[in-house]
Amino acid sequence: MTGIGRLWAGKIYGTNTGNLFAELEPSDGAFNGTLRLLDDRFGVAIYSVTGTFDGVSITIQGTPSQSAEGQELGVLNATGSLGPEGQIRGQWSTTIGTGGTYVLLPHDAATPTEAATGLTAEQLHTASRNIGALRLYADDIQELIDLVSRDFAQGRVVLTYRERGREVSRYASDMQTDLGRLGELRYLKLYIQCPDAHGINKFALIELNAAGINEVRVQGIQESWVVGKAETIAAALKRSQKTLSTTFRTFGLNINGLLAIGTLVFLPELSLTRRVPFVFAMALIGWGILQVHTRFIPNVIVYLSSKTPTKIERAWPQILSWLIAATSAVVASIVYGILKGEYMPSWVTKFSW
């Protein structure tokens, strides 16, 4: 038989909801102790509990010892099992007909997994994923909130955004009805954390920045969960990724590459004195279009207003990307024509080549 950890905290769901805290004294596969419930509606209830734990499954029986004035409590019965992250999940019921589900997480130095194996956490695993240019809407943010909060039995998603030049952080549950007031955001961060096994916190973070990078970062002690969580969130975001804007930011829309190839193709057509300014002009054009794109086409726009953006508002970043690319091609052609003598504006004739 395997001993159980001494301190646990968690939540109950169902006919009653609230916070749980258990202090257990293990003894040869069995335990006894005290279970405290802070019910969201009915206040504090305390149970004297006994049970068994075999390293995987748990049974709990509880007799009420204290309740809020005027509240009737029934005898508690619960079953559950140990999850891969050290948490216990299961079902509960009472003799007065209430019931539901619960989750408990270890909160002492030695978790059930450690007691069974004698191992301690050797390292933290972190996974990061960069996402391209994004255009998100209120429904997308709600989906992200739900997605990032999965696997976190405790903890609440915190949203951080910029308003009137300052950063504001609020719980997602407190501001979801207020999202429409924010209108359009160029910076948004979603963050959640909760206790993991070995007394270490795990967390998931999504940071979206119009002037920087869009990044997903997840950390925990279980590598498979960390990588899987990061990939899941990244895949959800990539459904809203704008391919053209992303390629422009990552590779300069390949315009720089095309300009370099064009430079090599057309260099033999120019004399030696014209080659140097031509190469310099192509490099300057490539640098310029990347700077203009970075300045005027944001890496992320989050539309939270209840007013749906028009088709033009949605398409303008893509249109501007194409206009920048087309303009760069025209400028490069003009430079080549001037240097080769095929196009000679009046202001150029005063220079001698």
Residue frames relative to the residue before (quaternion, step in Angstrom):
aa qw qx qy qz dx dy dz
M 1.0000 0.0000 0.0000 0.0000 0.00 0.00 0.00
T 0.2904 -0.7733 0.5460 0.1397 3.58 -1.07 0.74
G 0.4495 -0.6992 0.4887 0.2651 3.57 -0.95 0.87
I 0.3713 -0.7123 0.5560 0.2137 3.52 -1.27 0.49
G 0.5943 -0.5747 0.4222 0.3719 3.58 -1.17 0.53
R 0.5575 -0.6648 0.4020 0.2927 3.56 -1.17 0.56
L 0.8071 0.2201 -0.0969 0.5392 3.62 0.89 -0.89
W 0.0234 0.7925 -0.6057 0.0677 3.57 -0.86 1.04
A 0.0236 -0.7766 0.6291 0.0239 3.57 -1.17 0.63
G 0.1723 0.8061 -0.5490 0.1380 3.56 -1.05 0.66
K 0.5179 -0.6200 0.5085 0.2980 3.53 -1.30 -0.56
I 0.1954 -0.7260 0.6347 0.1788 3.54 -1.31 0.37
Y 0.1311 -0.7692 0.6232 0.0529 3.52 -1.25 0.64
G 0.5346 0.6217 -0.4638 0.3354 3.56 -1.23 0.40
T 0.8183 -0.1307 0.1211 0.5465 3.60 -0.89 -0.93
N 0.7494 0.1775 -0.1242 0.6257 3.56 1.27 -0.45
T 0.1057 -0.7750 0.6193 0.0684 3.54 -1.16 0.61
G 0.3364 0.7481 -0.5288 0.2181 3.55 -1.10 0.63
N 0.6091 -0.5571 0.4338 0.3610 3.53 -1.36 -0.19
L 0.2100 -0.7761 0.5872 0.0932 3.54 -1.12 0.79
F 0.0452 0.7567 -0.6518 -0.0225 3.54 -1.25 0.54
A 0.0791 -0.8140 0.5754 -0.0099 3.57 -0.72 1.13
E 0.1085 -0.7421 0.6584 0.0638 3.52 -1.10 0.89
L 0.0239 -0.8375 0.5421 -0.0641 3.56 -0.35 1.29
E 0.2040 -0.7496 0.6178 0.1219 3.53 -1.15 0.72
P 0.2334 -0.8112 0.5197 0.1322 3.62 -0.28 1.22
S 0.0547 0.7817 -0.6193 0.0494 3.56 -1.21 0.63
D 0.8341 -0.2503 0.1283 0.4746 3.58 -0.30 1.36
G 0.7920 -0.3258 0.1593 0.4911 3.58 0.66 1.12
A 0.7017 0.3600 -0.2587 0.5577 3.58 1.27 -0.10
F 0.0924 -0.7929 0.5975 0.0767 3.57 -1.26 0.08
N 0.0628 -0.7445 0.6572 0.0993 3.51 -1.36 0.23
G 0.1985 0.7972 -0.5506 0.1480 3.55 -1.16 0.37
T 0.5472 -0.6001 0.4832 0.3271 3.52 -1.29 -0.51
L 0.1333 -0.7694 0.6224 0.0549 3.54 -1.00 0.92
R 0.1152 -0.8006 0.5873 0.0276 3.57 -0.75 1.11
L 0.1018 -0.7927 0.6007 0.0172 3.55 -0.90 1.01
L 0.1289 -0.7364 0.6580 0.0904 3.54 -0.99 0.92
D 0.1869 -0.8109 0.5491 0.0777 3.56 -0.08 1.32
D 0.5424 -0.6534 0.4255 0.3128 3.57 -0.94 0.94
R 0.7721 0.3389 -0.1780 0.5073 3.60 1.11 -0.64
F 0.8154 0.3277 -0.1256 0.4604 3.55 0.89 -0.97
G 0.5785 -0.6340 0.3677 0.3579 3.58 1.22 0.13
V 0.7783 -0.3719 0.2643 0.4312 3.55 -1.30 -0.45
A 0.0153 0.7489 -0.6625 0.0082 3.51 -1.17 0.84
I 0.1438 -0.7909 0.5919 0.0584 3.58 -1.02 0.85
Y 0.1105 -0.7861 0.6073 0.0313 3.57 -0.97 0.96
S 0.2972 -0.6650 0.6468 0.2261 3.52 -1.26 0.60
V 0.0730 -0.8466 0.5269 -0.0161 3.57 -0.53 1.16
T 0.0754 -0.7281 0.6767 0.0791 3.49 -1.38 0.48
G 0.1432 0.8101 -0.5611 0.0912 3.57 -1.20 0.33
T 0.3689 -0.6947 0.5666 0.2455 3.51 -1.37 -0.15
F 0.0428 -0.7736 0.6322 0.0102 3.53 -1.25 0.58
D 0.1519 -0.8288 0.5360 0.0521 3.58 -0.66 1.14
G 0.6858 -0.4552 0.2800 0.4940 3.55 1.24 0.34
V 0.7653 0.2339 -0.1468 0.5814 3.59 1.26 -0.36
S 0.8122 0.1933 -0.0668 0.5464 3.58 0.73 -1.12
I 0.1489 -0.7822 0.6022 0.0574 3.52 -1.19 0.67
T 0.0802 -0.7484 0.6544 0.0719 3.56 -1.19 0.66
I 0.0875 -0.7976 0.5968 0.0076 3.56 -1.01 0.84
Q 0.0454 -0.7505 0.6586 0.0290 3.54 -1.08 0.85
G 0.0314 -0.8360 0.5473 -0.0253 3.57 -0.82 0.97
T 0.1940 -0.7592 0.6137 0.0962 3.54 -1.06 0.87
P 0.4289 -0.7206 0.4681 0.2786 3.63 -0.65 1.02
S 0.1285 -0.8004 0.5830 0.0549 3.55 -0.97 0.90
Q 0.7930 0.0358 -0.0347 0.6071 3.58 1.24 -0.29
S 0.0349 0.7885 -0.6131 0.0326 3.56 -1.06 0.75
A 0.6274 -0.5077 0.4186 0.4163 3.53 -1.31 0.22
E 0.6381 -0.5583 0.3651 0.3844 3.57 -1.10 0.66
G 0.8301 0.2030 -0.1768 0.4883 3.56 -0.88 1.02
Q 0.6111 0.5555 -0.3507 0.4417 3.61 1.25 0.00
E 0.2839 -0.7539 0.5728 0.1516 3.54 -0.99 0.94
L 0.1201 -0.7906 0.5983 0.0505 3.59 -0.89 0.92
G 0.2866 -0.7497 0.5700 0.1758 3.56 -1.08 0.71
V 0.6244 -0.4965 0.4289 0.4238 3.54 -1.32 0.11
L 0.3389 -0.7781 0.5077 0.1482 3.54 -0.87 1.05
N 0.0061 0.7539 -0.6570 -0.0067 3.54 -1.14 0.78
A 0.0675 0.8049 -0.5837 0.0825 3.56 -0.87 0.96
T 0.0952 -0.7557 0.6442 0.0697 3.52 -1.25 0.60
G 0.1047 0.8033 -0.5821 0.0697 3.57 -1.19 0.44
S 0.2621 -0.7496 0.5836 0.1697 3.53 -1.32 -0.04
L 0.5357 -0.6342 0.4704 0.2992 3.51 -1.25 0.58
G 0.2900 -0.7733 0.5432 0.1509 3.58 -0.83 1.01
P 0.7006 -0.5006 0.3151 0.3990 3.59 -1.27 0.27
E 0.7112 0.4296 -0.2648 0.4893 3.60 1.17 -0.41
G 0.6537 -0.5505 0.3084 0.4178 3.58 1.24 0.35
Q 0.5684 0.5904 -0.3905 0.4194 3.60 1.25 0.00
I 0.2989 -0.7122 0.5996 0.2096 3.58 -1.28 0.39
R 0.0320 -0.7865 0.6165 -0.0177 3.55 -0.86 1.03
G 0.2306 0.7874 -0.5523 0.1476 3.57 -1.05 0.64
Q 0.5464 -0.5926 0.4842 0.3403 3.54 -1.36 -0.44
W 0.1205 -0.7777 0.6128 0.0721 3.57 -1.21 0.56
S 0.0056 0.7717 -0.6360 -0.0011 3.54 -1.27 0.47
T 0.2089 -0.7633 0.5949 0.1407 3.57 -1.28 0.35
T 0.6334 -0.5640 0.3836 0.3656 3.54 -1.27 0.33
I 0.6451 0.4878 -0.3468 0.4750 3.63 1.21 -0.07
G 0.6677 -0.5616 0.2759 0.4032 3.59 1.27 0.31
T 0.5392 0.6046 -0.4259 0.4029 3.61 1.19 -0.02
G 0.1252 0.8029 -0.5749 0.0957 3.57 -1.18 0.46
G 0.1722 0.7814 -0.5904 0.1060 3.53 -1.33 0.17
T 0.5792 -0.5527 0.4525 0.3928 3.55 -1.17 -0.66
Y 0.1190 -0.7866 0.6016 0.0719 3.54 -1.29 0.28
V 0.1155 -0.7524 0.6393 0.1092 3.52 -1.35 0.23
L 0.0813 -0.7817 0.6180 0.0207 3.57 -1.04 0.87
L 0.1380 -0.7832 0.6023 0.0696 3.56 -0.99 0.87
P 0.5271 -0.6498 0.4408 0.3249 3.60 -1.02 0.75
H 0.0665 -0.8134 0.5778 0.0056 3.55 -1.00 0.85
D 0.6162 0.4947 -0.3928 0.4705 3.57 1.09 0.58
A 0.7373 -0.4530 0.2752 0.4188 3.57 -1.29 0.18
A 0.7803 0.2553 -0.1389 0.5538 3.57 1.01 -0.71
T 0.2121 -0.7821 0.5774 0.1000 3.58 -0.52 1.21
P 0.6906 -0.4618 0.3308 0.4476 3.62 -1.24 0.22
T 0.6442 0.5236 -0.3333 0.4469 3.58 0.97 -0.81
E 0.6635 0.5008 -0.3082 0.4625 3.57 0.97 -0.83
A 0.6419 0.5324 -0.3356 0.4381 3.55 0.97 -0.82
A 0.6825 0.4894 -0.2883 0.4600 3.57 1.06 -0.75
T 0.8038 0.3166 -0.1465 0.4818 3.58 0.94 -0.82
G 0.3737 -0.7293 0.4928 0.2926 3.55 1.18 -0.52
L 0.5369 0.6372 -0.3962 0.3856 3.59 1.27 0.22
T 0.1862 -0.7399 0.6295 0.1471 3.52 -1.25 0.41
A 0.6461 -0.5265 0.3761 0.4048 3.54 -1.23 0.41
E 0.2585 -0.7937 0.5352 0.1298 3.57 -0.73 1.05
Q 0.8151 -0.0552 0.0538 0.5742 3.59 1.08 -0.58
L 0.4029 -0.6546 0.5768 0.2766 3.50 -1.34 0.33
H 0.2431 -0.7537 0.5937 0.1426 3.55 -1.08 0.75
T 0.0666 -0.7929 0.6057 -0.0001 3.55 -0.93 0.95
A 0.0666 -0.7803 0.6213 0.0256 3.56 -0.98 0.89
S 0.0760 -0.7913 0.6065 0.0150 3.58 -0.92 0.96
R 0.0455 -0.7767 0.6282 0.0118 3.55 -1.08 0.77
N 0.2496 -0.7550 0.5894 0.1425 3.58 -0.88 0.99
I 0.1996 -0.7803 0.5878 0.0764 3.54 -0.95 0.94
G 0.5063 -0.6703 0.4566 0.2931 3.57 -1.10 0.68
A 0.7793 -0.3094 0.2477 0.4853 3.55 -1.29 -0.35
L 0.1202 -0.8241 0.5535 0.0028 3.58 -0.86 1.01
R 0.0837 -0.7198 0.6831 0.0907 3.52 -1.32 0.54
L 0.0076 -0.8331 0.5487 -0.0702 3.57 -0.38 1.29
Y 0.2307 -0.7612 0.5954 0.1135 3.54 -1.25 0.59
A 0.7479 -0.4166 0.2628 0.4450 3.58 -1.29 0.23
D 0.6509 0.5134 -0.3229 0.4565 3.60 0.95 -0.83
D 0.6277 0.5341 -0.3358 0.4560 3.59 1.06 -0.73
I 0.6552 0.5063 -0.3170 0.4624 3.59 0.98 -0.81
Q 0.6322 0.5207 -0.3329 0.4672 3.58 1.00 -0.77
E 0.6391 0.5196 -0.3169 0.4702 3.57 1.02 -0.81
L 0.6515 0.5127 -0.3131 0.4633 3.58 1.00 -0.82
I 0.6214 0.5397 -0.3373 0.4569 3.59 1.01 -0.80
D 0.6780 0.4814 -0.2902 0.4737 3.58 0.91 -0.93
L 0.6738 0.5153 -0.2964 0.4388 3.56 0.95 -0.89
V 0.7084 0.4684 -0.2803 0.4475 3.57 0.81 -0.98
S 0.6678 0.5153 -0.3074 0.4404 3.63 1.12 -0.59
R 0.5050 0.6361 -0.4379 0.3854 3.60 1.21 -0.24
D 0.7853 0.2697 -0.2548 0.4957 3.57 -1.13 0.78
F 0.6556 0.4403 -0.3320 0.5159 3.60 1.23 0.16
A 0.2407 -0.8073 0.5248 0.1225 3.55 -0.06 1.32
Q 0.7525 0.2051 -0.1311 0.6120 3.54 1.15 -0.65
G 0.6364 0.5361 -0.3843 0.4000 3.54 -1.26 0.18
R 0.1902 -0.7637 0.6095 0.0952 3.54 -1.23 0.59
V 0.5141 -0.6414 0.4729 0.3173 3.55 -1.07 0.74
V 0.1719 -0.7695 0.6102 0.0771 3.56 -0.90 1.01
L 0.1921 -0.7656 0.6064 0.0962 3.57 -0.88 0.99
T 0.0696 -0.7727 0.6304 0.0282 3.56 -0.95 0.93
Y 0.0664 0.7905 -0.6022 0.0895 3.56 -0.81 1.04
R 0.4322 -0.6863 0.5212 0.2656 3.55 -1.28 0.26
E 0.0501 0.7900 -0.6039 0.0935 3.51 -0.83 1.08
R 0.8418 -0.0338 -0.0339 0.5376 3.56 -0.74 1.11
G 0.7378 -0.4612 0.2251 0.4386 3.55 0.91 0.96
R 0.7156 0.3708 -0.2712 0.5261 3.62 1.18 0.19
E 0.4669 -0.6630 0.5096 0.2876 3.55 -1.25 0.50
V 0.1204 -0.7791 0.6147 0.0272 3.53 -0.96 0.99
S 0.1014 -0.7867 0.6076 0.0406 3.59 -0.90 0.96
R 0.0846 0.7867 -0.6037 0.0970 3.55 -0.87 1.02
Y 0.5482 -0.5711 0.4785 0.3800 3.56 -1.21 0.46
A 0.5509 -0.6361 0.4296 0.3276 3.56 -0.95 0.91
S 0.6538 0.5322 -0.3213 0.4314 3.60 0.96 -0.84
D 0.6787 0.4952 -0.2864 0.4605 3.60 1.15 -0.56
M 0.7857 0.3469 -0.1643 0.4851 3.60 1.11 -0.49
Q 0.4146 0.7368 -0.4694 0.2545 3.60 1.20 -0.03
T 0.6755 0.4720 -0.3007 0.4801 3.59 1.06 -0.68
D 0.6886 0.4777 -0.2586 0.4804 3.58 1.30 -0.29
L 0.3891 0.7617 -0.4612 0.2361 3.58 1.28 -0.01
G 0.6393 0.5701 -0.3355 0.3921 3.58 0.94 -0.89
R 0.5966 0.5875 -0.3613 0.4103 3.60 1.12 -0.63
L 0.6470 0.5570 -0.3225 0.4088 3.59 1.09 -0.69
G 0.3433 -0.7795 0.4727 0.2259 3.57 1.21 -0.36
E 0.7736 -0.2652 0.2539 0.5165 3.55 -0.35 -1.29
L 0.1233 -0.8010 0.5846 0.0372 3.58 -0.87 1.01
R 0.2263 -0.7542 0.6016 0.1344 3.53 -1.21 0.67
Y 0.7568 0.1957 -0.1641 0.6016 3.60 1.30 0.07
L 0.1451 0.7738 -0.6034 0.1264 3.56 -0.91 0.96
K 0.0450 -0.7861 0.6164 0.0070 3.55 -0.98 0.92
L 0.1221 -0.7590 0.6364 0.0635 3.56 -1.02 0.90
Y 0.0440 0.8137 -0.5732 0.0855 3.58 -0.77 1.04
I 0.0786 0.7696 -0.6314 0.0533 3.55 -1.09 0.81
Q 0.0311 0.7811 -0.6235 0.0141 3.55 -1.13 0.67
C 0.0375 0.7775 -0.6277 -0.0010 3.54 -1.28 0.37
P 0.6481 -0.5235 0.3607 0.4192 3.61 -1.17 0.35
D 0.1986 -0.7418 0.6315 0.1072 3.54 -1.08 0.84
A 0.7001 -0.4029 0.3374 0.4834 3.57 -1.24 -0.20
H 0.7913 0.3192 -0.2501 0.4576 3.57 -1.31 0.34
G 0.5940 -0.6102 0.3622 0.3790 3.59 1.19 0.43
I 0.5599 0.5893 -0.3814 0.4401 3.60 1.27 0.37
N 0.4091 -0.7068 0.5209 0.2485 3.58 -1.03 0.75
K 0.2043 -0.7198 0.6434 0.1618 3.54 -1.21 0.60
F 0.0489 -0.8127 0.5803 0.0192 3.58 -1.11 0.55
A 0.1520 -0.7330 0.6507 0.1270 3.51 -1.40 0.31
L 0.0434 -0.8081 0.5865 -0.0342 3.57 -0.92 0.95
I 0.0648 -0.7432 0.6644 0.0444 3.53 -1.13 0.81
E 0.0087 -0.8009 0.5982 -0.0265 3.59 -0.67 1.08
L 0.0732 -0.7978 0.5981 -0.0210 3.55 -0.67 1.20
N 0.0376 0.8221 -0.5579 0.1070 3.56 -0.59 1.18
A 0.4136 -0.7394 0.4784 0.2311 3.56 -0.55 1.17
A 0.7630 0.3563 -0.1885 0.5053 3.59 1.04 -0.77
G 0.7232 0.3827 -0.2363 0.5241 3.60 1.26 0.07
I 0.6736 -0.4337 0.3579 0.4796 3.54 -0.82 -1.05
N 0.3627 -0.6776 0.5893 0.2489 3.53 -1.31 0.41
E 0.0361 0.8449 -0.5230 0.1064 3.57 -0.48 1.20
V 0.1876 -0.7206 0.6559 0.1238 3.50 -1.28 0.68
R 0.0307 0.7981 -0.6006 0.0372 3.59 -0.87 0.93
V 0.0295 -0.7908 0.6106 -0.0313 3.56 -0.88 1.03
Q 0.0182 -0.8056 0.5921 -0.0122 3.58 -1.01 0.82
G 0.2362 0.7478 -0.5969 0.1693 3.54 -1.08 0.81
I 0.6101 -0.5748 0.3967 0.3741 3.58 -1.27 0.00
Q 0.6884 0.4309 -0.2838 0.5097 3.61 1.23 -0.32
E 0.4045 -0.7617 0.4558 0.2201 3.55 -0.40 1.26
S 0.6591 0.5251 -0.3253 0.4290 3.59 0.89 -0.89
W 0.6570 0.4897 -0.3146 0.4791 3.59 1.00 -0.79
V 0.6413 0.5435 -0.3260 0.4324 3.59 0.91 -0.91
V 0.6940 0.4632 -0.2773 0.4764 3.59 0.81 -1.01
G 0.6685 0.5145 -0.3041 0.4425 3.59 0.91 -0.90
K 0.6546 0.5102 -0.3114 0.4628 3.57 0.98 -0.84
A 0.6546 0.5105 -0.3111 0.4628 3.59 0.94 -0.87
E 0.6682 0.4990 -0.3025 0.4615 3.59 0.93 -0.88
T 0.6421 0.5343 -0.3264 0.4423 3.59 0.99 -0.82
I 0.6809 0.4729 -0.2900 0.4782 3.58 0.89 -0.93
A 0.6493 0.5226 -0.3199 0.4506 3.60 0.95 -0.88
A 0.6502 0.5185 -0.3210 0.4533 3.59 0.97 -0.84
A 0.6413 0.5170 -0.3264 0.4637 3.59 1.02 -0.76
L 0.6702 0.4923 -0.2992 0.4679 3.60 0.97 -0.80
K 0.6553 0.5445 -0.3240 0.4113 3.58 0.95 -0.82
R 0.5335 0.6056 -0.4154 0.4196 3.59 1.21 -0.26
S 0.7297 0.3760 -0.2229 0.5258 3.60 1.20 -0.50
Q 0.4389 0.7157 -0.4454 0.3111 3.58 1.26 0.18
K 0.3152 -0.7376 0.5721 0.1713 3.55 -1.04 0.88
T 0.4040 -0.7753 0.4348 0.2160 3.53 -0.34 1.31
L 0.6838 0.5009 -0.3059 0.4335 3.58 0.82 -0.96
S 0.6879 0.4732 -0.2863 0.4700 3.58 0.83 -0.98
T 0.6283 0.5369 -0.3296 0.4565 3.57 1.06 -0.77
T 0.6675 0.4970 -0.3010 0.4656 3.56 0.89 -0.92
F 0.6245 0.5457 -0.3333 0.4485 3.57 1.03 -0.81
R 0.6952 0.4686 -0.2810 0.4670 3.59 0.89 -0.94
T 0.7104 0.4684 -0.2647 0.4538 3.56 0.96 -0.85
F 0.8344 0.1569 -0.0316 0.5275 3.56 0.83 -1.00
G 0.5037 -0.6260 0.4431 0.3975 3.60 1.23 0.07
L 0.5769 -0.6050 0.3462 0.4259 3.58 1.20 0.70
N 0.5303 -0.6284 0.3840 0.4201 3.55 1.31 0.33
I 0.3935 0.7149 -0.4883 0.3092 3.57 1.27 0.17
N 0.6264 0.5371 -0.3438 0.4483 3.57 0.98 -0.79
G 0.6534 0.5072 -0.3111 0.4680 3.55 1.02 -0.81
L 0.6564 0.5055 -0.3097 0.4667 3.56 0.98 -0.86
L 0.6408 0.5151 -0.3274 0.4657 3.58 1.02 -0.78
A 0.6426 0.5219 -0.3286 0.4546 3.58 1.01 -0.77
I 0.6504 0.5021 -0.3153 0.4748 3.57 0.99 -0.84
G 0.6538 0.5174 -0.3118 0.4557 3.56 0.97 -0.91
T 0.6126 0.5543 -0.3453 0.4452 3.55 1.06 -0.75
L 0.6692 0.4962 -0.2968 0.4668 3.57 0.93 -0.90
V 0.6539 0.5273 -0.3164 0.4407 3.58 1.00 -0.81
F 0.7892 0.3694 -0.1769 0.4576 3.55 0.83 -1.01
L 0.4613 0.7016 -0.4479 0.3072 3.61 1.17 -0.24
P 0.6566 0.5178 -0.3497 0.4223 3.68 0.83 -0.80
E 0.6220 0.5599 -0.3427 0.4268 3.59 1.19 -0.49
L 0.7085 0.4426 -0.2506 0.4892 3.57 1.24 -0.37
S 0.5206 -0.6104 0.4897 0.3414 3.53 -1.19 0.54
L 0.7014 -0.4821 0.3185 0.4173 3.55 -1.24 0.37
T 0.6745 0.5075 -0.3075 0.4393 3.60 0.94 -0.82
R 0.6852 0.4620 -0.2840 0.4862 3.57 1.23 -0.48
R 0.5665 0.6311 -0.3892 0.3595 3.62 1.15 -0.49
V 0.6507 0.5357 -0.3280 0.4267 3.56 0.90 -0.88
P 0.7033 0.4310 -0.3006 0.4788 3.65 0.73 -0.86
F 0.6055 0.5570 -0.3625 0.4379 3.61 1.10 -0.61
V 0.6626 0.4890 -0.3025 0.4799 3.61 0.90 -0.94
F 0.6451 0.5185 -0.3172 0.4630 3.57 0.97 -0.86
A 0.6585 0.5139 -0.3088 0.4548 3.61 0.94 -0.87
M 0.6530 0.5105 -0.3187 0.4599 3.61 0.97 -0.83
A 0.6470 0.5087 -0.3171 0.4711 3.59 0.99 -0.83
L 0.6576 0.5110 -0.3064 0.4611 3.57 0.99 -0.83
I 0.6384 0.5162 -0.3251 0.4694 3.59 1.00 -0.79
G 0.6571 0.5211 -0.3110 0.4472 3.59 0.92 -0.90
W 0.6655 0.4860 -0.2990 0.4812 3.56 0.97 -0.86
G 0.6633 0.5390 -0.3055 0.4197 3.54 0.95 -0.88
I 0.6890 0.4770 -0.3065 0.4515 3.61 0.82 -0.89
L 0.6235 0.5294 -0.3465 0.4593 3.59 1.08 -0.64
Q 0.6574 0.5025 -0.3095 0.4686 3.58 1.01 -0.82
V 0.6500 0.5130 -0.3182 0.4615 3.59 0.95 -0.84
H 0.6573 0.5113 -0.3100 0.4589 3.57 0.95 -0.89
T 0.6641 0.5017 -0.3049 0.4630 3.58 0.91 -0.89
R 0.6834 0.5006 -0.2869 0.4473 3.58 1.01 -0.79
F 0.8209 0.3112 -0.1309 0.4606 3.58 0.77 -0.96
I 0.7226 0.3463 -0.2468 0.5450 3.62 1.19 -0.26
P 0.2988 -0.8006 0.4894 0.1739 3.62 -0.18 1.24
N 0.5406 -0.6374 0.4553 0.3069 3.54 -1.19 0.67
V 0.7900 0.0219 -0.0326 0.6119 3.58 1.22 -0.38
I 0.0228 -0.7389 0.6725 0.0349 3.52 -1.21 0.68
V 0.1211 -0.7817 0.6099 0.0481 3.56 -0.83 1.03
Y 0.1641 -0.7913 0.5860 0.0592 3.57 -0.54 1.22
L 0.0441 -0.8353 0.5479 -0.0136 3.60 -0.40 1.22
S 0.5022 0.6662 -0.4256 0.3504 3.58 1.21 -0.28
S 0.5405 -0.6157 0.4661 0.3338 3.56 -1.16 0.63
K 0.5868 0.5515 -0.3661 0.4664 3.57 1.26 -0.35
T 0.3716 -0.7463 0.5129 0.2049 3.56 -0.68 1.11
P 0.4662 -0.6753 0.4837 0.3043 3.63 -0.79 0.91
T 0.5039 -0.6418 0.4813 0.3202 3.57 -1.09 0.69
K 0.6732 -0.4886 0.3604 0.4222 3.55 -1.27 0.27
I 0.6350 0.5233 -0.3327 0.4608 3.58 1.06 -0.73
E 0.6469 0.5181 -0.3206 0.4586 3.60 0.98 -0.84
R 0.6645 0.4931 -0.3065 0.4705 3.57 1.03 -0.74
A 0.7501 0.4404 -0.2167 0.4432 3.55 0.97 -0.87
W 0.5125 0.7007 -0.4235 0.2587 3.60 1.12 -0.47
P 0.6311 0.5173 -0.3855 0.4308 3.68 0.86 -0.59
Q 0.6522 0.5033 -0.3136 0.4722 3.57 1.03 -0.81
I 0.6394 0.5248 -0.3214 0.4610 3.58 0.99 -0.87
L 0.6654 0.5037 -0.3053 0.4586 3.57 0.93 -0.91
S 0.6034 0.5552 -0.3544 0.4496 3.59 1.06 -0.70
W 0.6793 0.4806 -0.2893 0.4732 3.56 0.90 -0.92
L 0.6379 0.5256 -0.3360 0.4516 3.59 0.99 -0.79
I 0.6324 0.5217 -0.3299 0.4680 3.59 1.02 -0.79
A 0.6627 0.5043 -0.3058 0.4616 3.56 0.95 -0.93
A 0.6716 0.4966 -0.3024 0.4593 3.59 0.92 -0.93
T 0.6413 0.5315 -0.3217 0.4503 3.58 0.98 -0.83
S 0.6465 0.5223 -0.3245 0.4516 3.58 0.96 -0.85
A 0.6431 0.5188 -0.3259 0.4594 3.60 1.03 -0.78
V 0.6486 0.5151 -0.3163 0.4626 3.57 1.00 -0.84
V 0.6587 0.5065 -0.3101 0.4620 3.59 0.91 -0.92
A 0.6491 0.5146 -0.3242 0.4569 3.60 0.94 -0.85
S 0.6469 0.5168 -0.3183 0.4616 3.61 1.01 -0.80
I 0.6438 0.5207 -0.3216 0.4593 3.57 0.99 -0.84
V 0.6420 0.5219 -0.3230 0.4594 3.58 0.95 -0.89
Y 0.6623 0.5013 -0.3080 0.4639 3.58 0.92 -0.92
G 0.6603 0.5161 -0.3125 0.4472 3.58 0.93 -0.89
I 0.6393 0.5219 -0.3238 0.4626 3.56 1.01 -0.81
L 0.7019 0.4799 -0.2754 0.4485 3.58 0.82 -1.01
K 0.7008 0.4430 -0.2773 0.4855 3.59 1.05 -0.66
G 0.5086 -0.6704 0.4094 0.3525 3.58 1.21 -0.29
E 0.4972 0.6643 -0.4271 0.3593 3.59 1.28 0.13
Y 0.7628 0.1665 -0.1095 0.6151 3.53 1.22 -0.46
M 0.0287 0.8304 -0.5482 0.0949 3.55 -0.54 1.14
P 0.1865 -0.7812 0.5874 0.0999 3.61 -0.06 1.22
S 0.6549 -0.5516 0.3463 0.3832 3.56 -1.16 0.60
W 0.6729 0.5133 -0.3162 0.4286 3.58 1.06 -0.74
V 0.6355 0.5344 -0.3273 0.4510 3.58 1.29 -0.27
T 0.5699 0.6548 -0.3783 0.3214 3.57 1.12 -0.63
K 0.6152 0.5695 -0.3607 0.4089 3.59 1.12 -0.47
F 0.6291 0.5140 -0.3471 0.4686 3.61 1.27 -0.30
S 0.2544 -0.7605 0.5803 0.1423 3.54 -1.04 0.76
W 0.1676 -0.7936 0.5821 0.0565 3.54 -0.79 1.09
